[in-house]
Amino acid sequence: MKVAAGIPSPSGILEAALYVDDLDAAERFYGEVLGLDRIQRVEGRHVFFRVGTSVLLLFNPDQTEQPPTNPDLPVPPHGARGPGHVCLILTRDQIASMRKHLLDWNVPIEAEFDWPNGARSLYVRDPAGNSVEFAEGHLWG
């Protein structure tokens, strides 16, 4: 499908959100186990992590479904229930290292395989049941 003329084409994804029922467990998993850099936490509401030039937002869905209370930040209510998915880019060698690291932390590997284009993927679940994939950057082209 071609983009219609005159419509701006985004250059990337700035942020992605997952919804978790236990922010402390999520913070331990993404911060301690995966080693992501935490950039913000609001107790009971969210914890955010830097991923390269993007941000991974982890929200308590009970809180993000509430209407905004700060007129200076009128973020509309949003949220999801049930497991979501995020894919983080690693090289093939980094995926192999991450596999060992995750097993050292007793994080079960859910799946790992090579796609038809040769890209490697490794899947685990975070404490909330979200699917976390590590894949080579050429997976989509």
C-alpha positions in Angstrom: 0.0 0.0 0.0 1.4 3.4 -1.0 1.2 6.4 1.2 -1.1 9.1 -0.3 0.6 12.2 -1.6 0.8 15.1 0.8 0.4 13.0 3.9 3.4 13.2 6.3 5.1 9.9 6.9 6.4 9.3 10.5 10.1 8.5 10.7 9.8 6.1 13.6 8.0 5.1 16.8 8.8 7.5 19.6 7.2 5.4 22.3 5.4 2.1 22.8 3.2 1.2 25.8 2.6 -2.1 27.7 0.2 -2.4 30.6 1.2 -4.2 33.8 -0.6 -5.1 37.0 2.6 -4.8 39.2 4.8 -1.9 38.5 7.5 -3.1 41.0 7.8 -6.4 39.2 7.8 -4.8 35.8 10.5 -2.3 37.0 12.7 -5.2 38.3 12.3 -7.1 35.0 12.9 -4.2 32.6 15.5 -2.4 34.8 17.4 -5.2 36.6 16.9 -8.2 34.3 17.0 -6.4 30.9 19.2 -3.6 32.0 17.1 -0.8 30.5 17.6 2.8 31.8 14.6 4.0 33.9 13.8 7.6 33.1 10.6 8.2 35.0 8.4 6.6 37.6 5.1 7.9 39.1 4.2 5.7 42.0 1.1 3.5 41.3 0.8 4.9 37.7 3.8 4.2 35.4 7.4 3.5 34.9 9.3 4.5 31.7 12.5 3.2 30.2 14.8 4.4 27.5 15.3 2.0 24.6 17.8 3.5 22.1 16.0 6.6 20.8 12.6 5.4 21.9 10.8 5.0 25.2 9.0 2.0 26.6 6.0 3.1 28.7 4.8 0.6 31.3 1.4 1.7 32.7 -1.0 0.5 35.4 -4.2 0.3 33.3 -6.4 1.2 36.3 -4.7 4.6 36.4 -4.4 5.4 32.7 -8.1 4.8 32.2 -8.9 7.7 34.5 -9.5 11.2 33.1 -6.6 13.6 33.4 -6.5 15.8 36.5 -3.7 18.2 35.3 -5.1 20.8 32.9 -1.5 21.4 31.7 -1.1 17.7 30.6 -4.5 16.7 29.3 -3.5 13.2 28.1 -6.7 11.4 27.2 -7.5 8.2 29.1 -6.1 5.1 27.4 -5.2 1.5 28.2 -5.4 -2.1 27.4 -6.1 -5.3 29.3 -4.3 -8.6 28.6 -0.9 -9.4 27.2 0.7 -7.1 24.7 3.9 -7.3 22.7 7.1 -5.4 22.2 10.1 -6.3 20.1 13.6 -5.0 21.0 16.4 -4.9 18.5 19.6 -6.9 19.2 22.3 -8.4 16.9 22.4 -12.2 16.6 25.4 -12.3 19.0 23.6 -10.1 21.4 20.5 -12.4 21.2 22.7 -15.3 22.1 24.1 -13.4 25.1 20.6 -12.2 26.2 19.4 -15.9 26.0 22.1 -16.9 28.5 21.5 -13.9 30.7 17.7 -14.6 30.8 18.3 -18.2 31.7 20.7 -17.1 34.4 17.8 -15.0 35.8 15.5 -18.1 35.5 13.4 -16.4 32.8 12.0 -19.2 30.6 12.5 -18.9 26.9 9.1 -19.1 25.2 10.3 -19.5 21.6 13.4 -18.9 19.5 13.9 -19.4 15.7 15.0 -17.9 12.5 12.5 -16.2 10.2 12.4 -17.0 6.5 14.5 -13.9 5.8 17.2 -15.2 8.2 16.5 -12.9 11.1 16.7 -14.4 14.6 14.0 -13.9 17.2 13.9 -14.9 20.9 10.7 -14.6 23.0 10.1 -14.4 26.7 7.2 -13.1 28.9 7.5 -10.3 31.4 5.9 -10.7 34.9 2.6 -9.3 33.6 2.5 -11.9 30.7 3.4 -9.4 28.0 5.4 -11.0 25.1 8.9 -9.5 24.9 10.8 -10.3 21.7 14.4 -9.7 20.9 15.1 -9.7 17.1 17.6 -8.7 14.6 17.0 -5.4 13.1 16.6 -6.7 9.5 13.5 -8.7 10.5 11.2 -6.2 8.6 13.5 -5.4 5.8 
